[in-house]
Amino acid sequence: MIVESFSAEDTFACGYRYGKTAEAGDVFCLYGDLGVGKTVFTQGFARGLGILEPVSSPTFTILQIYEEGRLPLYHFDVYRISDPDEMMEVGFDEYVDGDGVTFIEWAGLIEDILPEKRREVTIEKDLTRGFDYRRITIREVEK
């Protein structure tokens, strides 16, 4: 599925729609350059789950847990991970196999340990379409 976003509000709304229908065990892997809207998409998703507290990228903490919604949200940012084995130290498997939804920003850095069943969300700019334009590609992966 490809969604065209012309503003941060559109990106938020796209995430919100997915959050409304999310199920326990869902894993979303986010791909895209710095500043494309991965966190905005995640914020919308969290709101769709009923999470009202502010959601920010856990760049320095690796993991942020939000439990106030209808499902827990486990939000990983692996930008600073140098070795996928580091993820095991924070209990990555327990969260991915847990009772909530897992979001992984910069998922390409830990490709070898990603679950076989997941959704990949790629957010890309296209400056020929405008500064705020984003193409959001969401695809199901099942190996």
C-alpha positions in Angstrom: 0.0 0.0 0.0 1.3 3.5 -0.8 -0.1 6.5 1.0 0.7 10.1 -0.2 1.2 12.6 2.6 1.3 16.3 2.0 1.8 17.3 5.7 2.8 16.1 9.1 -0.9 15.9 9.8 -1.4 13.5 6.9 1.5 11.3 8.2 0.1 11.4 11.7 -3.4 10.4 10.4 -1.9 7.5 8.4 -0.3 6.2 11.6 -3.5 6.8 13.5 -5.5 4.5 11.1 -3.1 1.7 11.6 -3.1 2.2 15.4 -6.9 1.8 15.5 -6.7 -1.6 13.9 -3.5 -2.9 15.5 -3.4 -6.3 17.2 -1.1 -7.7 19.9 2.0 -9.1 18.4 2.1 -6.7 15.4 5.6 -5.5 14.5 6.2 -2.4 12.5 9.7 -1.7 11.1 10.3 1.9 10.1 12.7 3.0 7.3 13.6 6.4 6.1 16.2 9.2 6.4 16.4 11.6 9.4 13.5 13.9 9.5 11.1 12.1 7.1 8.4 11.6 9.7 9.0 8.2 11.3 8.3 9.6 14.7 5.2 11.5 13.5 3.8 8.3 12.0 4.6 6.6 15.4 2.8 9.4 17.3 -0.3 9.0 15.2 -0.2 5.2 15.7 0.1 5.7 19.4 -2.9 8.0 19.4 -4.8 5.3 17.5 -4.0 2.9 20.3 -5.5 5.5 22.8 -2.1 6.6 24.1 -2.4 10.3 25.1 1.0 10.9 26.6 3.7 12.6 24.4 5.6 10.1 22.2 9.2 10.9 21.2 11.9 8.9 19.5 13.9 7.0 22.1 17.2 7.6 20.4 19.3 7.7 23.6 17.3 5.1 25.6 16.8 2.6 22.7 13.4 1.7 24.1 10.3 3.6 25.3 7.3 1.8 26.6 3.8 3.2 26.6 1.1 1.3 28.4 -1.9 3.5 28.7 -3.5 2.5 25.4 -5.6 -0.5 24.6 -2.3 -2.3 23.8 1.2 -1.6 25.1 3.5 0.1 22.5 7.1 -0.9 22.6 9.0 1.8 20.6 12.6 1.0 19.7 15.1 3.4 18.0 18.1 1.4 17.1 20.0 4.2 15.4 22.8 4.0 17.9 23.1 0.2 18.0 26.4 -1.0 16.7 25.7 -4.8 16.9 22.3 -6.5 16.8 23.3 -8.6 19.8 23.0 -5.5 21.9 19.2 -5.8 21.3 19.1 -9.0 23.3 20.5 -7.2 26.3 17.3 -5.0 26.4 15.0 -8.0 26.0 14.1 -7.4 22.4 12.7 -10.9 21.9 10.4 -10.6 24.9 8.9 -7.4 23.5 8.5 -8.6 19.9 6.8 -11.8 21.2 4.9 -9.9 23.9 1.3 -8.7 24.3 1.8 -5.3 22.6 2.8 -3.7 19.4 6.5 -3.2 18.6 7.8 -0.2 16.5 11.4 -0.3 15.4 12.9 2.8 13.9 16.1 2.3 11.8 15.1 -1.4 11.5 17.6 -2.0 8.7 20.4 -1.9 11.3 19.1 -5.1 12.9 17.8 -6.9 9.9 19.2 -10.2 11.0 17.1 -10.4 14.1 13.8 -9.0 12.8 10.8 -11.3 13.1 9.8 -13.1 10.0 6.3 -11.6 10.1 6.2 -7.8 10.2 5.1 -4.7 8.4 7.7 -2.5 6.8 6.9 1.2 6.7 9.2 3.2 4.4 8.8 7.0 4.4 10.5 8.9 1.6 10.7 12.6 0.6 10.2 13.7 -3.0 11.1 17.4 -3.1 9.7 17.7 -6.6 6.3 17.2 -5.0 6.9 19.8 -2.3 8.8 20.2 0.9 6.2 18.5 3.1 5.4 15.6 0.6 6.1 12.1 1.8 5.4 8.7 0.1 4.6 6.2 2.8 4.9 2.6 1.6 3.6 -0.1 3.9 4.1 -3.7 3.0 3.5 -7.0 4.8 6.5 -9.3 5.1 6.2 -13.0 6.0 9.2 -15.2 5.3 
